[in-house]
């Protein structure tokens, strides 16, 4: 029903309610009044399979910090997915689950998952939800030809994940010079 879809969309789009406002919770309360069951929605949105768990683990093992630990980046090549027999939808799920984990990093302000979804076609997904210092990362994405929201944005890039990472790491401090400060 509509209330269930609305609740699921809000939960997902706010990073599991990380960026929810008072108004967001008021709307969610109305969904509950209509009989929405949050535990079923969250379980469905969080469900995973063994292949996804292995891929998320693989990508999390590639995490690197930049700019005095303010920025966290992990990346994946197309070949990382090719041998796993995963659909485009599953690749999107793996990306979102990895980003979800990166977003909860308490010692970094900006997190990025760079992945090659087709040979030489790369997505640069960026998040920033740190409670003490969040950046409007839509400005970084826009500077790379992408867009999005202040806390969740992305850009597409033709090239390799290494080239996309280089672009991201060159662009971020141009937009936010304070990333270069100690």
N, C-alpha and C positions, 0 to 999 in steps of 0.2 A: 504494500500500500504506500501511499505518498509520504506519510509520516515516517515510516521505516526508512524509505529511500532518503528523505531529508536528513534524518538522524545520521545515517551511514555517511552521507556526503559531508555533513558538518564535521563528524568525527575524523574522517580522512583528511579533509582540506585544512583542518586546524592542527594537524600533526598530533592526533590523539588528544585533542583539546588543549594543547600547549598554548596556542595563541587565541584561545576562546575569550570572549569578552562577557560582561554581565548580560548583555543582550543575547549573546549566543546561548548562554545557559537558560535564559528565559524561554527562548524558542525550543530548546531541548526539553524543558519542563512541559511545554504544551504537547510535545511529541509523546512524552511519558503519559500525560493525561489521556491521550488517544490510544494507549495500550501498547506502545512500542516497548520492546524488551531489549535493553541495551546489552545485556550479557550475551544474547544470541547474535546480535549484530557484531559486537567486538570479536567474539569467537570466530565468526565467519570471515571477518576482515583480517584477522590475525592468523587464520589457519595456514598451514604450510605443509610441504612434503619433504621427504628426505633429500631429493635433488636440490631443492631450494635451500635447505639448511646447509648442505655441503658447499654450494656456490656462494652463499652469503659468507660462510666461514672463510672460504678461499679469498674473497675480496677484502674481507676485514683484515686478513693477514698481510695485505699489501699497503695498509694505512701508513701514511707519512705525515709528519708535521712540518709546517713552513712558517716563516715570519715569526720567529721566537715562540712558536707553539700556538699562535693565534688561529692558524688555518690548518685544517685536517683534510687530506685528499686520499682517495683510493681510486683505482682505475682497473678496468677490465677490457681485454681485447675480444674481438669477435670469436676468435678461436677458443676462448675460455668457455663460451656457450655452445659452440658447434658440436663438440663431442658429447654433450649432455642430453641431446635430443629434447630440447625445451622449446616451447612455442614462444612467439613474440609476447603474448600475454604473460607467460611465466617469467620471461626476461624482465618485463616491467615490474612484476611482483618482487623479483630478486632485488632489483634496483631500489624499490621503495622500502623493502625490509632492511637493506644495507644502509640506506639514508636514514631510516628510522633509528638504527643503532648509532650512527654517526652523530645524529642530532642530539642525542643524550650525552655527548661528551661534555663533561663538566669543566674541562680545562682548555677548551678551544671555543672560538667565537663564530667561525665560519667553517662549514663542512661541505665537501664536494665529492660527488661520485661521478667519475668520468668513464663512460663506457661506449664501446664500439658496437652498435646494434646491427650494422651491416658492414661489410668490408669498406674501410675508409669513410664511414659515416659515424660520427661521434656525437653523443649527447653529453653536455656538461650540466649536471644537476647540482644546484647550490642551495644550502639551507643556512639559516641563522636564527636561532631561538634562545640564545643564552640569556638567562634572567638578569645578569648584571650588565651585559653589553652586547646588544644585537645590532647588526648592520643591516641597512636596507640593501640587500643583495640584488634586488631588481636592477639597481644602478650598474652593478658589475655585469649582470647578464645583458642589459641593454647595450653596454659598451662593447660586448662581444657579438651583437646582432640578435640577441634573444630578448626575453622579457619575463614577466611574472609578477609576483607579489613581493612585498618587502621581506618576508621570511622564507619564501620558497620560490625560486626562479630557475630558469634553464636557458641554454643556448645550444644550437646545433653547429657542427663544425665538420668540414670535409678534410679528412686527413687521418692521422693516427692518434691513438690516445695520448702518446707522448707529446705530439705536437699540440693537442688540445690542452694538455696540462701546462705546457709552456705558455700558451696564450693566456690561460686563466691566471697563472702565477705572474705574468707581466701586467695583466689588466687590473687585477685586484688592488695592488698598491698604487696604481695611477688614480683609481677612483677613491681609494682610502689610504692616503700617504701614512696615516698613523700605524698601519700594519708593519711598517718598516722600523718603528720605534721599539726600543727594548722595554 
